[in-house]
Amino acid sequence: MSGKHEESSIHSEPQVLEYVEVIYTADLAYLREINAKGSDTGKAVNFQIHSRGRNYIKILSPAVSEALRCIVDYFPNADLSGSTIDIYEPYEIFIFYERQLNEYRERIDEAARNDMSPLCINRYAYKHISIVQQFVRERTQAAVEAERERHARGYATFDMLWLLYKPGIDVYYDHPNVGEHEPYSIKSVTFDVKNGATSVYGISFWNMKADFNWVGPSVVNGAVERFAGEKKITTLQAFPCEYLRFMENLSASDTERIRDHFIERGKKWYETKRGKRWYWFEGHPTSFPRQKVRDTVSHRWLWH
């Protein structure tokens, strides 16, 4: 390869993305057989689609990949470390971080206009980020806007429930499903898309727990199965803390007091765990089933 060709390759504009449509056939062995026959005859072979899977885009632009690595603080469903990045529909990362991407795009555009080396991958950032965002908007904007309008009224639908559960946010979660919510953070949300729909969301939550020798984050798992129509957000087993304001008979000051209560309780819990002394405890723990306790206990037991 000549040096001249290498230079032109360096300066050429890379591809932005590749769209991959996932389909399944009824019989993989049969598909292989007819494809082999088609290869022998040189003719295309049509096959029957059994179902459609979860489509995705492969980010090929180094500028877009770098933008995601710069602005995304937490999104465990996507590996952002590779030279290419696969983002599955409904492309949540571009919706959750739309504002940050817009701000990044504008900053990079200003830097490019002022002074940017022709060898810098970010000279295409403004254009390439815009292309990806437009691709995502064409496929999701109408549904996202409609769901956000429901959120503003305190309601959500199952098919768009992922929009409510951004990984990393704080939620109130009723883990034992007994009508009492405790504060957690969302660790991750997983779901599959088949024929354009999903049937269940798997959600991992975490908060601070302890046992006799350890204090640290503890993960619990939950699931939300399909429900029909709109559902009031505060009736869900888990909902973002900000939607507590839609709970009946609660004022804005009440929601603040509830949040302050949990923060203060957590501080007291942690300080209690740090101390090496004995306590007299009488009452009910927060874990279920609740059984009244009246005993002298060590600080190592008081983690409920």
C-alpha positions as CSV (number, residue, x, y, z in Angstrom):
1,M,0.0,0.0,0.0
2,S,1.5,3.3,-1.0
3,G,1.9,6.3,1.3
4,K,-0.4,8.4,-0.9
5,H,-3.2,5.8,-0.5
6,E,-2.7,5.7,3.3
7,E,-3.1,9.5,3.5
8,S,-6.3,9.5,1.5
9,S,-7.7,6.8,3.8
10,I,-6.9,8.8,6.9
11,H,-8.6,11.9,5.6
12,S,-11.7,10.1,4.2
13,E,-15.0,10.4,6.0
14,P,-16.0,7.2,7.9
15,Q,-19.4,5.5,7.7
16,V,-21.8,6.6,10.4
17,L,-24.0,3.6,11.2
18,E,-25.2,0.3,10.0
19,Y,-28.8,-0.9,10.6
20,V,-29.2,-4.6,11.3
21,E,-32.7,-6.2,11.0
22,V,-33.0,-9.4,13.0
23,I,-35.3,-12.1,11.7
24,Y,-35.8,-15.8,12.5
25,T,-36.9,-18.6,10.3
26,A,-38.9,-21.6,11.4
27,D,-36.1,-24.1,10.6
28,L,-32.5,-23.1,10.7
29,A,-31.4,-26.4,9.1
30,Y,-33.8,-25.9,6.3
31,L,-32.5,-22.4,5.7
32,R,-29.0,-23.7,5.5
33,E,-30.1,-26.3,3.0
34,I,-31.9,-23.9,0.7
35,N,-29.1,-21.3,0.9
36,A,-26.7,-24.0,-0.1
37,K,-28.9,-24.9,-3.1
38,G,-29.2,-21.2,-4.0
39,S,-25.4,-20.8,-3.9
40,D,-25.1,-23.8,-6.3
41,T,-27.6,-22.4,-8.8
42,G,-26.5,-18.8,-8.4
43,K,-30.2,-17.8,-7.7
44,A,-31.6,-16.0,-4.7
45,V,-33.6,-18.2,-2.4
46,N,-36.7,-16.8,-0.6
47,F,-37.4,-18.2,2.8
48,Q,-40.4,-17.8,5.2
49,I,-40.0,-15.4,8.2
50,H,-41.0,-17.1,11.4
51,S,-40.6,-14.1,13.7
52,R,-38.8,-10.8,14.0
53,G,-36.2,-10.1,16.7
54,R,-34.7,-7.0,18.3
55,N,-33.1,-4.9,15.6
56,Y,-30.1,-2.8,16.3
57,I,-27.7,-0.2,14.9
58,K,-24.0,-0.6,14.8
59,I,-22.2,2.7,15.4
60,L,-19.3,2.9,13.0
61,S,-18.4,6.6,13.4
62,P,-15.5,7.1,15.8
63,A,-16.9,10.6,16.5
64,V,-20.2,9.2,17.7
65,S,-18.6,6.5,19.8
66,E,-16.3,9.1,21.4
67,A,-19.3,11.3,22.1
68,L,-21.1,8.5,23.9
69,R,-18.1,7.6,26.0
70,C,-17.8,11.3,27.0
71,I,-21.3,12.0,28.1
72,V,-22.8,8.7,29.3
73,D,-22.1,8.2,33.0
74,Y,-24.0,5.0,33.5
75,F,-25.7,2.7,31.0
76,P,-24.9,-1.0,31.6
77,N,-26.9,-2.3,28.7
78,A,-24.3,-1.0,26.1
79,D,-20.6,-1.8,25.9
80,L,-19.1,1.6,24.9
81,S,-15.5,0.4,24.9
82,G,-15.2,-1.1,21.5
83,S,-14.3,0.4,18.1
84,T,-17.9,-0.1,17.1
85,I,-20.9,0.0,19.4
86,D,-24.2,-2.0,19.1
87,I,-27.3,-0.1,20.3
88,Y,-30.5,-2.2,20.3
89,E,-34.0,-0.8,19.7
90,P,-35.6,1.3,21.0
91,Y,-32.2,2.9,21.3
92,E,-32.7,4.2,24.8
93,I,-29.3,5.6,25.3
94,F,-29.9,8.3,22.6
95,I,-33.2,9.2,24.2
96,F,-32.0,9.3,27.9
97,Y,-28.9,11.4,26.9
98,E,-30.4,13.5,24.1
99,R,-29.8,16.8,25.9
100,Q,-26.2,15.9,26.7
101,L,-25.6,14.8,23.1
102,N,-27.0,18.1,21.8
103,E,-24.7,20.1,24.1
104,Y,-21.7,18.0,23.2
105,R,-22.5,18.4,19.5
106,E,-22.6,22.2,19.8
107,R,-19.4,22.4,21.7
108,I,-17.6,20.2,19.2
109,D,-19.0,22.2,16.3
110,E,-17.7,25.4,17.8
111,A,-14.2,23.9,18.3
112,A,-14.2,22.6,14.7
113,R,-15.0,26.1,13.4
114,N,-12.2,27.7,15.4
115,D,-9.3,25.2,15.1
116,M,-9.4,21.5,14.6
117,S,-6.8,19.3,12.8
118,P,-8.0,17.5,9.7
119,L,-6.8,14.3,11.4
120,C,-9.1,14.8,14.4
121,I,-12.0,12.3,14.4
122,N,-14.3,14.9,15.9
123,R,-14.3,17.1,12.8
124,Y,-17.3,14.9,11.7
125,A,-18.9,14.8,15.2
126,Y,-21.7,17.4,14.6
127,K,-22.7,15.9,11.3
128,H,-22.5,12.2,12.4
129,I,-24.3,12.8,15.8
130,S,-27.1,14.6,13.9
131,I,-27.5,11.7,11.5
132,V,-27.8,9.1,14.3
133,Q,-30.2,11.3,16.3
134,Q,-32.4,11.8,13.2
135,F,-32.4,8.0,12.6
136,V,-33.6,7.4,16.2
137,R,-36.2,10.2,16.1
138,E,-37.8,8.9,13.0
139,R,-38.4,5.6,14.7
140,T,-39.2,6.6,18.3
141,Q,-40.1,10.3,18.6
142,A,-43.9,10.0,18.3
143,A,-44.1,7.2,20.8
144,V,-41.7,8.9,23.2
145,E,-43.6,12.2,23.1
146,A,-46.9,10.5,23.7
147,E,-45.5,8.6,26.7
148,R,-43.9,11.7,28.2
149,E,-47.3,13.3,28.0
150,R,-48.7,10.4,30.0
151,H,-45.9,10.7,32.5
152,A,-46.9,14.4,33.0
153,R,-50.3,13.1,34.0
154,G,-48.8,10.4,36.3
155,Y,-49.5,7.4,34.0
156,A,-47.5,4.9,32.0
157,T,-48.0,2.1,29.4
158,F,-46.3,-1.2,29.3
159,D,-44.7,-1.0,25.9
160,M,-43.0,2.3,26.8
161,L,-42.2,1.4,30.4
162,W,-38.4,1.4,29.7
163,L,-38.7,5.2,29.4
164,L,-39.7,5.4,33.1
165,Y,-36.8,3.3,34.3
166,K,-33.5,4.9,33.4
167,P,-30.6,2.9,34.9
168,G,-29.1,4.8,37.8
169,I,-32.1,6.7,39.0
170,D,-33.6,6.5,42.5
171,V,-37.0,4.7,42.9
172,Y,-39.4,3.6,45.5
173,Y,-39.7,-0.2,45.3
174,D,-42.0,-2.5,47.1
175,H,-39.8,-5.6,47.0
176,P,-42.0,-8.0,49.1
177,N,-45.0,-6.6,47.3
178,V,-46.9,-5.8,50.5
179,G,-47.9,-2.2,49.8
180,E,-44.8,-0.5,51.4
181,H,-42.1,1.1,49.2
182,E,-38.5,1.5,50.2
183,P,-35.8,3.6,48.4
184,Y,-33.6,1.7,45.9
185,S,-31.5,2.7,42.8
186,I,-32.0,0.9,39.5
187,K,-29.0,-1.1,38.5
188,S,-30.2,-2.3,35.1
189,V,-33.3,-3.0,33.0
190,T,-33.4,-5.9,30.5
191,F,-36.1,-6.8,28.0
192,D,-36.3,-8.6,24.7
193,V,-38.3,-7.4,21.6
194,K,-40.1,-10.0,19.5
195,N,-42.3,-9.0,16.7
196,G,-42.1,-5.4,17.8
197,A,-43.2,-6.0,21.4
198,T,-41.9,-7.2,24.7
199,S,-43.7,-9.3,27.3
200,V,-41.7,-8.7,30.5
201,Y,-39.1,-6.3,31.9
202,G,-36.4,-7.6,34.2
203,I,-35.2,-5.0,36.6
204,S,-32.3,-5.1,39.0
205,F,-32.3,-2.8,42.1
206,W,-29.7,-2.1,44.7
207,N,-29.5,-0.4,48.1
208,M,-27.3,-0.7,51.1
209,K,-27.6,-3.8,53.2
210,A,-25.5,-5.6,55.8
211,D,-25.0,-8.9,57.6
212,F,-22.8,-9.8,60.6
213,N,-19.5,-9.0,58.9
214,W,-20.3,-6.8,55.9
215,V,-21.8,-3.5,54.9
216,G,-22.3,-2.6,51.2
217,P,-24.6,-2.6,48.1
218,S,-27.0,-5.5,47.8
219,V,-28.9,-6.3,44.6
220,V,-32.5,-7.6,44.3
221,N,-34.3,-8.5,41.1
222,G,-37.8,-7.9,40.0
223,A,-40.0,-8.2,37.0
224,V,-42.9,-6.3,35.4
225,E,-45.2,-8.4,33.3
226,R,-47.5,-7.0,30.6
227,F,-50.5,-5.0,31.6
228,A,-53.2,-3.4,29.4
229,G,-53.7,0.3,28.7
230,E,-52.5,3.1,30.9
231,K,-51.5,2.5,34.5
232,K,-51.0,5.0,37.3
233,I,-47.3,5.2,38.0
234,T,-47.6,5.2,41.7
235,T,-49.5,1.8,41.6
236,L,-46.5,0.1,40.0
237,Q,-44.3,-2.0,42.3
238,A,-41.4,0.3,41.5
239,F,-41.6,4.0,40.4
240,P,-39.2,6.9,40.2
241,C,-39.1,9.0,43.4
242,E,-40.1,12.1,41.5
243,Y,-43.6,10.6,40.8
244,L,-44.4,10.4,44.5
245,R,-46.1,13.7,44.0
246,F,-48.9,11.9,42.2
247,M,-49.7,9.9,45.3
248,E,-53.2,10.7,46.6
249,N,-53.4,12.9,49.8
250,L,-49.7,13.9,49.6
251,S,-48.6,17.5,49.2
252,A,-45.3,18.7,47.9
253,S,-44.0,19.2,51.4
254,D,-45.1,15.7,52.3
255,T,-43.0,14.2,49.5
256,E,-40.0,16.2,50.6
257,R,-40.4,15.0,54.2
258,I,-40.7,11.4,53.1
259,R,-37.4,11.7,51.1
260,D,-35.7,13.5,54.1
261,H,-37.0,10.7,56.4
262,F,-35.3,8.0,54.3
263,I,-32.1,10.0,54.0
264,E,-32.0,10.5,57.8
265,R,-32.9,6.9,58.5
266,G,-30.0,5.8,56.2
267,K,-27.5,8.0,58.0
268,K,-28.6,6.7,61.4
269,W,-28.4,3.1,60.1
270,Y,-24.9,3.6,58.8
271,E,-23.7,5.4,62.0
272,T,-25.2,2.6,64.1
273,K,-23.3,0.0,62.1
274,R,-20.1,1.8,62.6
275,G,-20.5,1.8,66.4
276,K,-19.3,-1.1,68.6
277,R,-21.9,-1.3,71.4
278,W,-25.0,-3.0,72.5
279,Y,-28.6,-1.8,72.1
280,W,-32.0,-2.5,73.6
281,F,-34.5,-2.8,70.8
282,E,-38.3,-3.2,71.0
283,G,-40.5,-2.9,67.9
284,H,-40.8,-4.2,64.4
285,P,-38.0,-4.4,61.8
286,T,-38.5,-3.1,58.3
287,S,-38.0,-6.5,56.7
288,F,-40.8,-9.0,56.1
289,P,-42.4,-10.9,57.6
290,R,-42.5,-8.4,60.4
291,Q,-42.3,-10.0,63.8
292,K,-42.1,-7.9,67.0
293,V,-38.7,-8.0,68.6
294,R,-38.0,-7.2,72.2
295,D,-34.4,-8.1,73.2
296,T,-30.9,-6.9,73.8
297,V,-29.1,-7.0,70.5
298,S,-25.6,-6.2,69.3
299,H,-24.9,-3.5,66.7
300,R,-24.2,-6.3,64.3
301,W,-27.8,-7.5,64.3
302,L,-29.3,-4.1,63.9
303,W,-29.3,-4.0,60.1
304,H,-33.0,-4.3,59.6
